[in-house]
Amino acid sequence: MESGPEAFAGVAFALFGAGLLVWTGACARSGAPVAEGVSRPVAAVTALLAGVLFLITGAWLLVAL
């Protein structure tokens, strides 16, 4: 029974990470700012690192079931 919350958290982390990567890619491709008040390179790199980190965490949670 303990795997239910772990699976939910894994899916949530993976979806958020994937969404963040898609958002960052769409903003970078169109030239729109990724975050307000931050330079584009810093915002893009930070968002990419966070997206990858969330995806890795979600995958780890799903594999550890």
N, C-alpha and C positions, 0 to 999 in steps of 0.2 A: 503493500500500500504506500510505502514511502516514495515510490518512483513517480507518482502522479505529479506532485509539486515540482520535482526535478525535471520532468518532461516539459511541463508548462513553462518553467523558467528557461529551459534550453531553447524551446521554440520562440519564446519572447525575445531572448537575447539574439538569436539568429535572425529573426525577422527585422529587429531594430538595426542590427549591423548591416544587413543587406539593404535596407531602406536608406540608411545613412550613406552607404557607398553609392547607391543609385542617385540620391540627391546631390551628392558632391560631384559626381560625374556629370550630371545634367547642368549643374551650375557652372562648372569649369568649362564645359563645352560651349555653353551659350554666352559665357563672359559675365554672367551675373555674380554678384558677391555671394560667397558661401555663408559668411556671417557679417553682421553689421558692425562697423567700427573696428574691424581687424583687417590687417593687410591680407590680400588674396593668397599669397603663398603660405603664410602662417596658418590661415584658416583652412586651406585645402589640405595641407599636410596633417594638421591636427585632426580634422574630420576623417581623413583616410585612415590614420592610425587608430582612431577610436572605432571606426567601422570594422576594421580588421580584428581589433581586440574583442569587440562584441561578437563577431562571427566565430572566432576561435573559442571564446567562452561558451557560446551556445552549442557548438559542435562537441566540446569537451563534456558538457552536461548531458547531451544526448547519447554520447558514446559510453559514458560512465553508468548508464542505466543498468 
